Amino acid sequence: MTDCLPEGREHGGGEFALTSYTTEGDPIVYYLRTAAGTNEVEVLVDSSQDQFGGGPGWRSITCTIAELSPDLLRDCMSRY
């Protein structure tokens, strides 16, 4: 995790993108966003290039995380 998400909570928002790959090699892109003055993390998931997933192309998840850490962000992303 970069510093952009915690700093975003203090200075008008932050965004971080992360790409993972399926077993078949298709990309799944996660966009994590924070806003100033809130404990919420919005996760936008783009699985539109997953040819074998069968799910929707885009999903949105919102998690409440008071203290940002890689483990808590991973837990939030796994709800997808």
C-alpha positions in Angstrom: 0.0 0.0 0.0 1.3 3.4 -0.8 0.9 6.5 1.3 -1.6 8.0 -1.1 -4.6 6.4 0.7 -3.9 7.5 4.3 -2.7 10.9 3.0 -5.9 11.2 0.9 -7.9 11.1 4.1 -6.2 14.2 5.3 -5.9 16.1 2.0 -9.0 15.8 -0.2 -8.9 12.1 -1.3 -6.6 9.5 -2.7 -6.7 6.7 -5.2 -4.6 3.6 -5.8 -4.9 1.0 -8.6 -3.8 -2.6 -8.3 -3.9 -5.4 -11.0 -4.1 -9.1 -10.2 -4.3 -11.9 -12.7 -6.6 -14.9 -12.9 -5.2 -18.5 -13.3 -5.8 -18.0 -17.1 -3.9 -14.7 -17.1 -6.9 -12.3 -17.4 -6.4 -9.0 -15.5 -8.6 -8.0 -12.6 -8.1 -4.3 -11.7 -8.9 -2.9 -8.3 -9.3 0.8 -7.8 -9.1 1.8 -4.1 -10.3 5.3 -3.1 -10.4 7.3 0.1 -12.0 10.6 0.8 -11.1 13.3 3.2 -12.6 13.0 6.7 -14.1 9.5 6.3 -13.1 6.0 7.3 -14.7 4.5 4.2 -12.7 2.9 1.4 -14.4 2.5 -1.9 -13.2 -0.4 -4.0 -14.1 -0.5 -7.7 -13.4 -3.9 -9.3 -13.0 -4.2 -13.1 -13.3 -7.8 -14.1 -14.5 -7.0 -17.7 -11.4 -8.7 -19.2 -12.0 -11.9 -17.2 -13.1 -14.2 -20.0 -13.9 -17.2 -17.7 -15.2 -15.4 -14.6 -18.8 -15.1 -15.7 -19.5 -12.2 -13.3 -20.4 -8.6 -13.9 -17.8 -6.4 -15.5 -17.7 -3.8 -12.8 -18.5 -4.0 -9.1 -18.3 -1.5 -6.2 -17.5 -2.4 -2.6 -17.4 0.0 0.3 -15.6 -0.9 3.5 -15.1 1.0 6.8 -11.5 0.8 7.8 -10.4 3.1 10.6 -6.6 2.4 10.4 -5.5 1.6 6.9 -3.2 -1.4 6.5 -2.4 -3.8 3.7 -4.1 -6.7 5.5 -7.4 -4.8 6.1 -7.4 -3.5 2.5 -6.8 -7.1 1.3 -9.8 -8.3 3.4 -12.0 -5.6 2.0 -10.9 -6.5 -1.6 -11.6 -10.2 -1.0 -15.3 -9.4 -0.5 -15.6 -9.0 -4.2 
